[in-house]
Amino acid sequence: MKKIYLLFVGICCSLLVSAQVYLSEDFGAGTMPPTGWSLDGIPAQWSNSASSNAGGTSPEAKFSYVQQTTTTRLVSPIVDMTGVANVTLSFKYFYDHYANGPSIGVATRFGTSGAWNVVWQTTPSANQGPKTQVVDLTNIGQSDFQFCLFITGNLYNVDYWYIDDIKLFSPLALDAALASVKIAKYTEEGVPFNLEGTVSNEGSTVLNSFDINYTLDGGSAQVYPVTGVNVALGDVYNFTHNVPIVLSGIGAHPITVWINNVNGGIDLNPDNDTMHVVSNAVPFVPEKKVLAEEATGTWCGWCIRGICFMDYMAETYPDTWIGVAVHNGDPMVVTDYDGAMAQIIPGFMGYPSVTSDRTSGDSDPSDLEAGYQRRIEAISPATVEIVNYAWNPDTREVSFDLQSEFVADVNNELRFGVIFVEDSLWGTSAQWGQTNYYAGGSNGAMCGYENKPSTVPAADMKFDHVAREILDTPFGTPNSLPASITSGSVISYQYSYTLPDGWRYDKLHVVGFLLDMSTNEILNANNVISSYVGVADRNFENGIAVYPNPSREYTNVAFTLDNATAVSVDVCDLFGSMVYSGDVHEYAAGQNQIRISNASLANGMYVVRLNIGNQIITRKISVVK
């Protein structure tokens, strides 16, 4: 009865009252300028960017720096404001500051040739935003009204200006909006997680209180009262609901989130109060590795940061982080891969730039660790394994399968992809020398490069993590996975590639990744050649058996050898932390066995890694006591 009453009230309100929006633009059409809009000054510096730095959703408008001192504008269409004297203009923006000088602002005029009147302007001395800017416009009630967003001054001193969600409107007196809901797409069954989101004020009255509600699987409402706040027009309130969500039962779970009881009364615009989302419960958490990609080049003096921070990540998180340096304008360039970096890195900001799993939140190489910490907690719907690997040194052909075991249903396009990465790459020409802006220490210390010359000679440089090829496109292999995948499916795709003569096999890494084409997110990756197979008894697969599995008191790792060699065994949890390490032993030819005690291991999934000479073989095990 309560739900029916609320629905009735919502219908009445929507019939009686609605905000008047005269113009809105979210740049979703992907064109610059959008239909009806225009650019003046230096139009070539404006673009439509597949990023969301301004605080909206991708895409957005982007202005890029240029070596000019001038004014340029993003100009609205003519808007008939006859009889409407006063309105509100709001827009989201992020200003990426390089040095002081440029100003940004809003100006208005009447007619396409009228003089511009500045109504808001600021001169940033640091990064600004992401934020929503609200500008009150008065005395505009004519049929030929027009406004613009402008940037003026020494435009070399701005890096980028991102703009999104422009709206010209007359706000209602009371209009709270559920602007966003952040929820885990995949979560382990029975493990609590928090509902997070954002409430924005779209009305002229300051928000002091409201209730945030959710239902799970159509059950009873969980109410979180928010009081004592002060949210003005254009501002937002970020929340974490005080009742965690726990999913019971494998599969998809619908969640409805809404706000009501705004300032103790009825919100005048119920159309923006509710969101419907879905979270998927999975039976276990697949082992996760984070794939970081960096745009770099030997010509780029600031890219020293990439060298330093990529090496730091590889040393600090060797088992759960994979780094790929994608070079530009030097002998290590992979043309297709390099050309796609502006699409691969959200909010691409030039060189050096980075992304973790092709998600937003990173920009500079110094962000790599924070990006790793953010992404390592993300649950992937599938494992990624490199299996059935073969190498022919005569033909230089490698062949293998990428294989994924899915723990959730997937109904959007996924792709496998492969990156070949080489370490210790070097050359003799001048282009192999690294430009170094940290020389002399005036820009601070950077892992010893402050003590090296402004151009580090080629003879002193060896480059790691270098992308040598990506298969079959920078966005994976089309049709490598079916359009619809059910939980429990194990899907493989076969690759073969002939290594060019200049590549050194002993310095090469094969990286497999799983890409979600609907979000451009890398869901999981791996760079370990494995012959994984789950076994419940002593069955050998490629000479290896792990049993019993699941295990209670101990786990046996049995293996066969053709020759005597050194063998060791490690056990890691699914976040990559080592929980057991066995001594290195010299084993003879024939069948051998290592016994691992589970006494110190909690119930859960683990990865056993067997190191036999230069070969690494992994198995997943389950400990159940």
PyMOL commands that set and color helices and strands:
alter all, ss='L'
color gray80, all
select helices_A, chain A and resi 2-16+43-45+155-157+270-272+301-316+335-339+341-344+365-376+430-432+439-441+449-451+458-460+505-507
alter helices_A, ss='H'
color red, helices_A
select strands_A, chain A and resi 20-25+38-40+46-49+60-64+69-75+87-97+103-110+117-122+128-137+145-154+158-170+176-182+186-188+196-201+210-216+222-226+236-240+251-260+274-282+290-296+321-327+353-356+385-392+397-405+414-422+434-435+455-456+466-471+490-498+508-516+521-526+544-547+554-561+565-573+578-581+585-587+590-597+604-612+615-623
alter strands_A, ss='S'
color yellow, strands_A
deselect
rebuild
show_as cartoon
